[in-house]
Amino acid sequence: MRRISLLFICCCLGMLPRAAAQDDVVMKAMRDELDRSMKQLRLENLNRPYFIAYRVSDQASSTMAAVLGSLTGSEQHHLRLLTVEVRVGDYALDNTNFLSFRFGPAGVVRSFGNTVQLPLEDDYKEVRRQIWLATDAAYKKALESLAQKRAALENKTRAEDLPDFSKEEPVTSHESPVTMDLDPKQAEVLVRRLSAVFRSMPDIHRSSVELQAGNEYTRYLNSEGTEYTHAAPSVGLIARAGTQAPDGMPLGDEFAVYQRSMAALPGEEQLAGQLRDMGKRLLELRAAPLVERYNGPVLFEGQASAEIFSQAFAPKLVASRRPVTDNPQFEMLASRGESPLQDRLGARVLPDWASVIDDPTQQGQSGALLLGGYSVDYDGVRARKTVVVENGFLKTLLLSRAPVRGMPHSTGNLRGFGVTPSNLFLTVQNGLSNAALEQKLLSLAQQRGKPYAIVVRRLRNPLLGDPREMATSLLGSFLPGVGGGKGMIESTAEAYEVFPDGHEKLIRNAQLEGLNEASFKDLIAASSSQTVYTMPFVSFGSMMMGMFATGMMPNQSNPPVVSFSVPNQLFEDVTVNPPTGEIPKPPLSQPPPGA
């Protein structure tokens, strides 16, 4: 990325609305080079491309961060990226869905690439020249990959004969570019003021406030006739805080607010109130007793219900194509990237009173804005409603144009980090009131001989925490033994023991074990009320398998966001344990005066 001046960013963003699809210089260069490549690109006696796609993404972004009222970072970037997809062979067998572990001169696996940086200026000749060079390189690599793939298949018996690429209807969709309403200087002032909230909380050992604003404009064209432009402005404010209990146990919490413009963000005082509430929760947790080992009914309410659904169930609704490989060790690894639900089409995965729908066409729910929608996905497949689970039974999974067994066509869910839900709804029939749901919780605890039950109201999201926590959590979802590896959910940020007389006792450092997609089949009850919650989402298995399938890395820096609409959920059998392993010692001395 190259750092540029504020003036240049404003100029770049301001110019976009004046560009129209028909006279767009970049789109014209893409069309002309695509036409020439499909007609002329061929090495003697070798396959010509049967499919070529170009995606050009103009990304303008600003990031401001502050700690305790002091600015720690302020960056503005503008980047124009070209991603070239060249397929040789045919829809049944081509160069994709294959991973070779042969290494190039720089020691990099040669399967990856196909994304290059374009000049920022709308210089037709130079843009087209770069597209030509990238297409030539992608074609040569595609030929090599197809030859290697055919050689690898000669020594294998294919268990299933699936096409490598599905045929989908061509789509034309054009959106006008949008100017981001961001003044970086004002944004710097905002994060400074918000982060200063923690100055009055010396027992909060670490905190930060970060504002991320992006304005992405994508042009896409493929040889099947699909053409689209897509505008995606976004603003996210992420706040993090952490401390340690007197026994050294780490405590942390974070929250994020996402919108499509600065004007749509909550006001400064409202955001400051949320920060103060987060700090207050952490200070109360410091004084709370450590959770005791527990197995029994657990009720997830509000944010925690959305998080448990997003962490334990939603990633398994994403289908991943296992690639062919010339490395036996990788075959074992790749199998872990597949959803355990891919072989369960038609099976019951939820109670018969529950359904799951993915719908990128929805813009709101009960007055709350849904931010996971779009008109077409990255492949140019038109967005549409998909019933994933109906009355408890699995109907399909979400997938791209790489077919998987039993699912031959895309659901239109390919986004920057792989196949991703859009707006995901968990709906229930005859849901209970919140009061009735809590009574059912206590009744179940009494039947089990438990003196109390547990209610969880906040769960941590690893994608919002420290980047190291994010990497460990994502790997743990893909590799056994990493980051818990056995269905470990991140530590709760707010959980209570609830007693028969109705009083509650706050507990800290509760970790949930054994909750996975199979647990939802035995969901006991859910509320009639719904919580709408937007969060970043990554299915690590889908991201890795998608990269292996196409040889292309994600071309955006932040995960896409998904909006969830879920009820409160009651599970009968959940294991809750305190953390294990080494515990860091708390600071030896008090913070400096005024710090």
C-alpha positions as CSV (number, residue, x, y, z in Angstrom):
1,M,0.0,0.0,0.0
2,R,1.2,3.5,-0.6
3,R,0.5,6.4,1.8
4,I,-1.0,9.4,0.2
5,S,-2.0,12.9,1.3
6,L,-5.5,13.7,2.5
7,L,-6.0,15.9,-0.6
8,F,-5.2,13.0,-2.9
9,I,-7.7,10.7,-1.1
10,C,-10.4,13.3,-1.3
11,C,-9.7,13.8,-5.0
12,C,-9.8,10.1,-5.6
13,L,-13.0,9.6,-3.8
14,G,-14.6,12.6,-5.3
15,M,-13.8,11.6,-8.9
16,L,-15.6,8.2,-8.6
17,P,-19.2,9.5,-8.8
18,R,-18.5,11.1,-12.2
19,A,-17.4,7.8,-13.7
20,A,-20.1,5.9,-15.6
21,A,-19.8,2.2,-16.7
22,Q,-20.1,3.1,-20.4
23,D,-17.3,5.7,-20.5
24,D,-15.1,4.3,-17.6
25,V,-11.5,4.2,-18.9
26,V,-10.6,1.2,-16.7
27,M,-13.6,-0.8,-17.7
28,K,-12.9,-0.1,-21.4
29,A,-9.3,-1.4,-21.0
30,M,-10.7,-4.5,-19.3
31,R,-13.3,-5.1,-22.1
32,D,-10.8,-4.6,-24.9
33,E,-8.1,-6.8,-23.3
34,L,-10.7,-9.5,-22.4
35,D,-11.9,-9.6,-26.0
36,R,-8.4,-9.9,-27.4
37,S,-7.3,-12.5,-24.9
38,M,-10.3,-14.8,-25.6
39,K,-9.6,-14.6,-29.3
40,Q,-5.8,-14.7,-29.5
41,L,-4.3,-16.0,-26.2
42,R,-3.0,-19.5,-26.9
43,L,0.3,-21.3,-26.8
44,E,0.8,-23.7,-29.8
45,N,-0.9,-27.1,-29.3
46,L,-2.0,-26.2,-25.8
47,N,-5.5,-25.4,-24.4
48,R,-6.8,-21.9,-24.9
49,P,-8.6,-20.2,-22.0
50,Y,-12.3,-21.2,-21.8
51,F,-12.9,-18.5,-19.1
52,I,-11.3,-15.3,-18.1
53,A,-12.4,-12.8,-15.5
54,Y,-11.0,-9.4,-14.4
55,R,-11.7,-7.7,-11.1
56,V,-10.3,-4.2,-10.5
57,S,-10.8,-2.9,-7.0
58,D,-10.2,0.7,-6.1
59,Q,-9.7,0.8,-2.3
60,A,-9.4,4.1,-0.4
61,S,-9.1,3.6,3.3
62,S,-8.3,5.6,6.5
63,T,-7.4,4.2,9.9
64,M,-7.1,6.2,13.1
65,A,-6.3,4.8,16.5
66,A,-5.8,6.3,20.0
67,V,-5.0,5.2,23.5
68,L,-6.0,7.2,26.6
69,G,-6.5,10.4,24.5
70,S,-3.2,10.1,22.5
71,L,-3.2,9.4,18.8
72,T,-1.2,6.2,18.1
73,G,-1.8,6.0,14.3
74,S,-3.4,7.8,11.4
75,E,-3.0,6.4,8.0
76,Q,-4.7,7.0,4.6
77,H,-4.2,4.7,1.7
78,H,-5.4,4.4,-1.9
79,L,-4.8,1.2,-3.8
80,R,-6.0,-0.2,-7.1
81,L,-5.8,-3.9,-7.4
82,L,-6.3,-6.2,-10.4
83,T,-7.2,-9.8,-9.9
84,V,-7.1,-12.0,-13.0
85,E,-8.8,-15.4,-13.2
86,V,-7.8,-17.6,-16.1
87,R,-9.2,-21.1,-16.5
88,V,-8.0,-23.6,-19.1
89,G,-9.6,-27.0,-19.9
90,D,-13.4,-26.9,-19.5
91,Y,-16.1,-26.6,-16.8
92,A,-15.7,-30.3,-16.0
93,L,-11.9,-30.3,-15.5
94,D,-9.7,-27.2,-15.4
95,N,-6.6,-25.8,-13.6
96,T,-8.4,-24.8,-10.4
97,N,-9.3,-26.8,-7.3
98,F,-5.7,-28.0,-7.3
99,L,-2.8,-27.2,-5.0
100,S,0.8,-28.0,-5.8
101,F,3.5,-27.8,-3.2
102,R,6.2,-27.2,-5.8
103,F,8.2,-24.1,-4.9
104,G,9.4,-21.2,-7.1
105,P,12.7,-19.3,-7.0
106,A,11.6,-17.3,-4.0
107,G,10.4,-20.3,-2.1
108,V,6.8,-19.4,-2.5
109,V,4.1,-22.0,-3.3
110,R,3.5,-21.4,-7.0
111,S,-0.3,-21.9,-6.9
112,F,-0.9,-18.4,-5.4
113,G,-0.8,-15.1,-7.2
114,N,-2.9,-13.5,-10.0
115,T,-3.3,-10.2,-8.1
116,V,-1.3,-7.2,-9.1
117,Q,-1.3,-3.5,-8.4
118,L,-2.5,-1.1,-11.1
119,P,-1.7,2.6,-11.6
120,L,-4.0,4.9,-9.8
121,E,-4.4,7.2,-12.9
122,D,-7.0,6.3,-15.5
123,D,-4.3,5.9,-18.2
124,Y,-5.9,3.5,-20.7
125,K,-2.7,2.4,-22.3
126,E,-0.9,1.6,-19.1
127,V,-3.9,0.0,-17.4
128,R,-4.4,-2.2,-20.5
129,R,-0.7,-3.1,-20.6
130,Q,-0.7,-4.2,-17.0
131,I,-3.8,-6.3,-17.7
132,W,-2.1,-7.9,-20.6
133,L,1.0,-8.8,-18.6
134,A,-1.1,-10.2,-15.7
135,T,-3.3,-12.2,-18.1
136,D,-0.2,-13.7,-19.9
137,A,1.3,-14.7,-16.6
138,A,-2.0,-16.2,-15.3
139,Y,-2.5,-18.1,-18.5
140,K,1.0,-19.7,-18.3
141,K,0.5,-20.6,-14.7
142,A,-2.9,-22.1,-15.5
143,L,-1.4,-24.3,-18.2
144,E,1.2,-25.5,-15.8
145,S,-1.3,-26.2,-13.0
146,L,-3.6,-28.1,-15.4
147,A,-0.7,-30.3,-16.5
148,Q,0.3,-31.0,-12.9
149,K,-3.3,-31.7,-11.9
150,R,-3.8,-34.2,-14.7
151,A,-0.6,-35.9,-13.7
152,A,-1.7,-36.0,-10.1
153,L,-5.1,-37.5,-11.1
154,E,-3.4,-40.3,-13.1
155,N,-2.4,-41.9,-9.8
156,K,-5.7,-41.4,-8.1
157,T,-9.2,-42.9,-8.3
158,R,-11.6,-40.0,-7.9
159,A,-14.3,-40.8,-5.4
160,E,-16.6,-38.2,-6.9
161,D,-16.8,-36.8,-10.4
162,L,-17.7,-33.1,-9.8
163,P,-17.2,-30.3,-12.3
164,D,-14.6,-27.8,-11.3
165,F,-16.8,-24.8,-12.2
166,S,-20.5,-24.4,-12.3
167,K,-22.4,-22.7,-15.2
168,E,-24.4,-19.7,-14.0
169,E,-26.6,-17.1,-15.7
170,P,-24.7,-14.0,-16.9
171,V,-25.5,-10.9,-14.9
172,T,-25.3,-7.2,-15.6
173,S,-25.4,-4.9,-12.6
174,H,-24.0,-1.4,-12.2
175,E,-23.9,0.7,-9.1
176,S,-22.9,4.4,-8.8
177,P,-19.7,5.1,-6.8
178,V,-20.2,6.7,-3.4
179,T,-18.1,9.4,-1.8
180,M,-17.1,8.7,1.8
181,D,-18.1,11.4,4.2
182,L,-14.9,11.2,6.2
183,D,-12.8,14.1,7.5
184,P,-9.7,12.5,8.8
185,K,-8.9,15.3,11.2
186,Q,-12.3,15.2,12.8
187,A,-12.0,11.4,13.0
188,E,-8.7,11.8,14.8
189,V,-10.4,14.1,17.3
190,L,-13.2,11.5,17.8
191,V,-10.9,8.6,18.6
192,R,-8.8,10.8,20.9
193,R,-11.8,11.9,22.9
194,L,-13.3,8.4,23.1
195,S,-10.1,6.7,24.2
196,A,-9.7,9.3,26.9
197,V,-12.7,7.8,28.7
198,F,-10.4,5.2,30.2
199,R,-8.2,7.8,31.8
200,S,-10.5,7.7,34.8
201,M,-10.1,3.9,35.1
202,P,-6.5,3.2,36.2
203,D,-7.4,-0.5,36.8
204,I,-8.1,-0.9,33.1
205,H,-4.5,-1.9,32.0
206,R,-4.9,-1.7,28.3
207,S,-7.4,0.0,26.0
208,S,-7.7,1.4,22.5
209,V,-10.2,2.9,20.1
210,E,-9.8,2.5,16.4
211,L,-11.8,3.9,13.5
212,Q,-11.6,2.1,10.1
213,A,-13.2,3.8,7.1
214,G,-13.1,2.3,3.6
215,N,-14.5,3.1,0.3
216,E,-14.2,0.3,-2.3
217,Y,-15.4,0.5,-5.8
218,T,-15.2,-2.8,-7.8
219,R,-15.3,-3.3,-11.6
220,Y,-15.8,-6.9,-12.8
221,L,-16.0,-8.5,-16.2
222,N,-15.9,-12.1,-17.4
223,S,-15.9,-13.9,-20.7
224,E,-19.4,-15.4,-20.1
225,G,-21.0,-11.9,-20.4
226,T,-21.2,-11.0,-16.7
227,E,-20.4,-7.4,-15.9
228,Y,-20.9,-5.4,-12.7
229,T,-19.7,-2.5,-10.7
230,H,-20.2,-2.4,-7.0
231,A,-19.7,0.3,-4.4
232,A,-19.0,-0.7,-0.8
233,P,-18.4,2.2,1.6
234,S,-18.0,1.1,5.2
235,V,-17.1,2.6,8.6
236,G,-16.2,0.6,11.7
237,L,-15.4,1.8,15.2
238,I,-13.7,-0.9,17.3
239,A,-13.0,-0.4,21.0
240,R,-10.9,-2.8,23.2
241,A,-10.1,-2.9,26.9
242,G,-8.5,-5.4,29.2
243,T,-7.2,-5.9,32.7
244,Q,-6.2,-8.7,35.1
245,A,-8.0,-10.0,38.2
246,P,-6.1,-10.1,41.4
247,D,-5.1,-13.7,40.8
248,G,-3.6,-12.8,37.4
249,M,-6.4,-14.1,35.2
250,P,-6.7,-11.9,32.1
251,L,-10.0,-10.2,31.4
252,G,-10.9,-8.5,28.2
253,D,-13.9,-7.1,26.3
254,E,-14.4,-5.4,23.0
255,F,-17.2,-4.0,20.9
256,A,-17.6,-2.7,17.4
257,V,-20.1,-0.5,15.6
258,Y,-20.4,-0.8,11.8
259,Q,-22.2,1.5,9.4
260,R,-22.0,2.6,5.8
261,S,-21.1,6.2,6.5
262,M,-19.7,8.4,9.3
263,A,-23.1,10.2,9.6
264,A,-24.8,6.9,10.5
265,L,-22.5,6.2,13.4
266,P,-24.0,6.8,16.9
267,G,-23.2,10.2,18.4
268,E,-20.0,10.7,20.4
269,E,-21.8,10.8,23.8
270,Q,-23.6,7.5,23.0
271,L,-20.3,5.8,22.0
272,A,-18.6,7.2,25.1
273,G,-21.4,5.7,27.2
274,Q,-20.8,2.3,25.6
275,L,-17.1,2.6,26.5
276,R,-17.8,3.5,30.1
277,D,-20.2,0.6,30.3
278,M,-17.5,-1.8,29.0
279,G,-15.0,-0.4,31.5
280,K,-17.5,-0.8,34.3
281,R,-18.1,-4.4,33.3
282,L,-14.4,-5.2,33.4
283,L,-14.0,-3.6,36.8
284,E,-16.9,-5.6,38.2
285,L,-15.4,-8.7,36.7
286,R,-12.1,-8.1,38.5
287,A,-14.0,-8.3,41.8
288,A,-16.1,-11.3,40.8
289,P,-15.3,-14.9,41.8
290,L,-13.7,-17.3,39.4
291,V,-16.1,-19.6,37.6
292,E,-16.4,-23.1,39.1
293,R,-16.6,-26.2,37.0
294,Y,-20.2,-26.7,35.8
295,N,-22.1,-28.9,33.4
296,G,-25.8,-28.2,32.9
297,P,-28.3,-25.9,31.2
298,V,-27.0,-22.6,29.9
299,L,-29.0,-19.7,28.5
300,F,-27.5,-17.3,25.9
301,E,-29.1,-13.9,25.7
302,G,-28.7,-11.0,23.3
303,Q,-25.1,-10.4,22.0
304,A,-23.9,-13.8,23.5
305,S,-26.7,-15.7,21.6
306,A,-25.6,-14.1,18.3
307,E,-21.9,-14.8,19.0
308,I,-22.5,-18.5,20.0
309,F,-24.5,-19.0,16.8
310,S,-21.8,-17.2,14.7
311,Q,-18.9,-19.0,16.2
312,A,-20.2,-22.6,16.6
313,F,-22.9,-23.1,13.9
314,A,-22.7,-20.5,11.1
315,P,-19.2,-21.4,9.9
316,K,-20.4,-25.0,9.3
317,L,-23.1,-23.7,6.9
318,V,-20.3,-22.8,4.4
319,A,-19.4,-25.5,1.9
320,S,-15.7,-25.9,0.9
321,R,-14.4,-27.8,-2.1
322,R,-11.5,-30.1,-1.2
323,P,-8.8,-29.5,-3.8
324,V,-6.7,-32.1,-5.6
325,T,-3.1,-32.0,-4.5
326,D,0.2,-33.6,-5.3
327,N,1.1,-33.7,-1.6
328,P,-0.2,-36.6,0.5
329,Q,0.2,-34.7,3.7
330,F,-1.9,-31.9,2.5
331,E,-4.8,-34.3,1.6
332,M,-5.2,-35.0,5.3
333,L,-5.1,-31.3,6.2
334,A,-7.6,-30.3,3.4
335,S,-10.2,-32.7,4.7
336,R,-10.4,-30.6,7.9
337,G,-11.4,-27.6,5.9
338,E,-14.7,-29.3,4.9
339,S,-17.8,-28.6,6.9
340,P,-19.0,-31.6,8.8
341,L,-22.5,-30.8,7.5
342,Q,-21.5,-31.4,3.8
343,D,-22.5,-35.1,4.1
344,R,-25.7,-34.3,6.0
345,L,-28.0,-32.8,3.4
346,G,-31.6,-33.8,4.3
347,A,-30.6,-34.6,7.9
348,R,-32.0,-32.8,11.0
349,V,-29.5,-30.3,12.3
350,L,-31.8,-28.1,14.4
351,P,-35.1,-28.7,16.2
352,D,-38.1,-29.0,13.9
353,W,-39.3,-25.6,15.1
354,A,-36.1,-23.8,13.8
355,S,-35.0,-22.6,10.4
356,V,-32.0,-20.7,9.0
357,I,-32.2,-18.3,6.0
358,D,-29.5,-16.4,4.3
359,D,-30.8,-13.3,2.5
360,P,-28.4,-10.6,1.1
361,T,-31.5,-8.8,-0.4
362,Q,-32.8,-7.7,3.1
363,Q,-31.8,-4.3,4.3
364,G,-33.4,-4.1,7.7
365,Q,-35.0,-6.1,10.5
366,S,-37.3,-4.6,13.2
367,G,-35.8,-1.1,12.7
368,A,-32.2,-2.3,12.7
369,L,-30.0,-1.9,9.7
370,L,-28.6,-5.1,8.1
371,L,-25.1,-4.6,6.6
372,G,-24.4,-8.0,5.1
373,G,-26.3,-7.4,1.8
374,Y,-25.2,-6.9,-1.8
375,S,-26.6,-7.2,-5.3
376,V,-24.0,-9.6,-6.8
377,D,-21.2,-11.7,-5.2
378,Y,-17.6,-11.6,-6.2
379,D,-18.2,-14.2,-8.9
380,G,-20.9,-12.1,-10.4
381,V,-23.7,-14.4,-9.2
382,R,-26.8,-12.5,-8.4
383,A,-27.7,-12.3,-4.7
384,R,-30.8,-14.2,-3.6
385,K,-32.5,-15.6,-0.6
386,T,-31.3,-19.1,0.4
387,V,-33.2,-21.4,2.8
388,V,-30.4,-23.3,4.4
389,V,-32.3,-25.1,7.1
390,E,-36.1,-25.6,7.0
391,N,-38.0,-26.8,10.0
392,G,-34.8,-28.4,11.4
393,F,-33.7,-30.1,8.2
394,L,-30.6,-29.1,6.2
395,K,-31.5,-28.2,2.7
396,T,-28.2,-26.8,1.3
397,L,-25.0,-25.1,2.3
398,L,-23.7,-21.7,1.1
399,L,-21.2,-22.1,-1.7
400,S,-19.4,-20.4,-4.6
401,R,-19.1,-21.6,-8.2
402,A,-16.9,-24.5,-7.1
403,P,-19.5,-27.3,-6.8
404,V,-19.6,-29.8,-3.9
405,R,-21.3,-33.1,-3.7
406,G,-25.1,-32.7,-3.8
407,M,-24.8,-29.0,-4.5
408,P,-24.1,-28.2,-8.1
409,H,-24.7,-24.4,-8.3
410,S,-23.5,-21.3,-6.5
411,T,-25.8,-19.7,-3.9
412,G,-24.1,-16.3,-4.6
413,N,-22.1,-16.1,-1.4
414,L,-18.5,-15.6,-2.5
415,R,-17.0,-12.6,-0.8
416,G,-13.5,-11.3,-0.1
417,F,-12.4,-13.9,2.4
418,G,-14.1,-16.9,0.8
419,V,-17.7,-18.1,1.0
420,T,-19.4,-16.0,3.6
421,P,-23.0,-15.6,4.8
422,S,-24.7,-12.3,4.2
423,N,-27.6,-11.6,6.5
424,L,-28.3,-14.8,8.4
425,F,-31.6,-15.3,10.2
426,L,-32.3,-18.0,12.8
427,T,-36.1,-18.1,13.1
428,V,-38.2,-20.2,15.5
429,Q,-41.9,-21.1,15.8
430,N,-43.7,-20.6,19.0
431,G,-40.8,-18.9,20.7
432,L,-41.0,-18.2,24.5
433,S,-41.0,-14.9,26.3
434,N,-37.7,-14.0,27.9
435,A,-39.2,-14.5,31.4
436,A,-40.6,-18.0,30.4
437,L,-37.3,-18.9,28.9
438,E,-35.5,-18.1,32.2
439,Q,-38.0,-20.1,34.1
440,K,-37.4,-23.1,31.8
441,L,-33.7,-22.7,32.5
442,L,-34.2,-22.8,36.3
443,S,-36.5,-25.8,35.9
444,L,-33.9,-27.7,34.0
445,A,-31.2,-26.9,36.5
446,Q,-33.5,-28.1,39.3
447,Q,-34.2,-31.4,37.5
448,R,-30.4,-31.9,37.2
449,G,-29.9,-31.2,41.0
450,K,-28.0,-28.0,40.3
451,P,-28.2,-25.2,42.9
452,Y,-28.0,-22.6,40.1
453,A,-28.0,-22.2,36.3
454,I,-25.8,-20.1,34.1
455,V,-26.9,-17.2,31.9
456,V,-24.3,-15.7,29.4
457,R,-25.0,-12.2,28.1
458,R,-21.7,-11.3,26.4
459,L,-19.2,-13.5,24.6
460,R,-15.8,-12.3,23.2
461,N,-15.3,-12.2,19.5
462,P,-11.7,-13.2,18.5
463,L,-11.9,-11.2,15.3
464,L,-12.3,-8.0,17.3
465,G,-9.5,-8.8,19.8
466,D,-5.7,-8.8,19.6
467,P,-4.5,-9.9,16.2
468,R,-2.6,-12.8,17.8
469,E,-5.8,-14.0,19.4
470,M,-7.5,-13.8,16.0
471,A,-4.8,-15.9,14.3
472,T,-4.9,-18.5,17.1
473,S,-8.7,-18.7,17.1
474,L,-8.9,-19.1,13.3
475,L,-6.2,-21.8,13.3
476,G,-8.0,-23.5,16.1
477,S,-11.1,-23.8,14.0
478,F,-9.1,-25.5,11.3
479,L,-6.3,-27.4,13.1
480,P,-7.0,-29.7,16.1
481,G,-4.9,-28.8,19.1
482,V,-4.5,-25.1,18.2
483,G,-6.3,-22.5,20.2
484,G,-8.4,-25.1,22.2
485,G,-9.1,-27.3,19.2
486,K,-12.0,-29.2,20.9
487,G,-14.9,-26.8,20.5
488,M,-13.5,-24.2,22.9
489,I,-15.4,-21.0,22.7
490,E,-13.7,-17.7,23.7
491,S,-14.0,-16.7,27.3
492,T,-17.2,-15.1,28.3
493,A,-17.3,-11.3,28.9
494,E,-20.4,-11.4,31.0
495,A,-21.9,-14.5,32.7
496,Y,-24.0,-15.1,35.8
497,E,-25.0,-17.8,38.1
498,V,-28.8,-17.6,38.4
499,F,-30.5,-19.0,41.5
500,P,-34.1,-20.3,42.0
501,D,-35.1,-17.1,43.9
502,G,-34.1,-15.0,40.9
503,H,-30.9,-13.4,42.2
504,E,-27.8,-13.5,40.1
505,K,-24.1,-13.6,40.8
506,L,-21.5,-12.4,38.3
507,I,-18.7,-14.9,37.5
508,R,-15.5,-14.4,35.5
509,N,-13.3,-16.3,33.1
510,A,-15.9,-18.9,32.1
511,Q,-14.9,-20.9,29.1
512,L,-17.4,-23.0,27.2
513,E,-16.4,-26.5,26.0
514,G,-18.0,-29.0,23.7
515,L,-20.4,-26.5,22.0
516,N,-20.3,-27.2,18.3
517,E,-22.7,-27.5,15.3
518,A,-24.1,-30.8,16.7
519,S,-25.2,-29.1,19.9
520,F,-27.8,-27.1,18.1
521,K,-29.7,-30.2,17.1
522,D,-30.6,-30.5,20.8
523,L,-31.5,-26.8,21.4
524,I,-34.1,-26.9,24.1
525,A,-36.0,-23.6,23.5
526,A,-35.6,-20.1,22.1
527,S,-37.2,-16.7,22.6
528,S,-39.8,-15.0,20.5
529,S,-37.6,-11.8,20.6
530,Q,-34.7,-11.4,18.1
531,T,-31.3,-9.7,18.5
532,V,-29.8,-8.1,15.4
533,Y,-26.1,-8.0,15.6
534,T,-23.4,-7.2,13.0
535,M,-19.9,-8.6,13.3
536,P,-16.9,-9.5,11.2
537,F,-17.0,-13.1,10.0
538,V,-14.4,-15.5,8.6
539,S,-14.7,-19.3,8.0
540,F,-11.0,-20.2,8.0
541,G,-11.7,-23.5,6.3
542,S,-13.6,-21.8,3.5
543,M,-11.0,-19.1,3.1
544,M,-8.2,-21.6,2.8
545,M,-10.1,-23.9,0.5
546,G,-11.2,-21.0,-1.7
547,M,-7.6,-19.8,-2.0
548,F,-6.5,-23.3,-3.0
549,A,-9.4,-23.7,-5.4
550,T,-8.6,-20.6,-7.5
551,G,-5.0,-19.8,-6.5
552,M,-6.0,-16.2,-5.5
553,M,-5.5,-14.5,-2.2
554,P,-8.2,-12.3,-0.6
555,N,-7.9,-8.8,-2.0
556,Q,-9.2,-6.9,1.0
557,S,-7.5,-6.2,4.3
558,N,-10.5,-6.7,6.7
559,P,-13.0,-9.6,6.9
560,P,-16.5,-8.9,5.6
561,V,-19.3,-8.2,8.1
562,V,-22.3,-10.4,8.5
563,S,-25.6,-9.3,10.2
564,F,-27.2,-11.9,12.3
565,S,-30.8,-12.0,13.6
566,V,-31.2,-14.6,16.3
567,P,-33.4,-15.3,19.4
568,N,-32.1,-16.1,22.9
569,Q,-31.1,-19.8,23.0
570,L,-31.3,-22.4,25.8
571,F,-29.1,-25.4,25.8
572,E,-29.5,-28.3,28.2
573,D,-26.0,-29.6,28.4
574,V,-23.0,-27.2,28.3
575,T,-19.7,-27.6,30.0
576,V,-18.3,-24.5,31.6
577,N,-14.8,-24.5,33.0
578,P,-12.2,-22.0,34.3
579,P,-9.1,-21.5,32.1
580,T,-6.2,-23.9,32.3
581,G,-2.5,-23.4,31.7
582,E,-0.1,-20.7,32.8
583,I,-1.5,-17.5,34.2
584,P,0.4,-14.2,33.7
585,K,1.3,-12.3,36.9
586,P,-0.4,-9.0,37.4
587,P,1.7,-5.8,37.4
588,L,4.0,-5.5,40.4
589,S,3.2,-1.8,41.0
590,Q,0.4,0.7,40.6
591,P,0.2,2.7,37.4
592,P,2.0,6.1,37.3
593,P,0.0,9.0,38.8
594,G,-2.5,10.3,36.2
595,A,-1.9,7.4,33.8
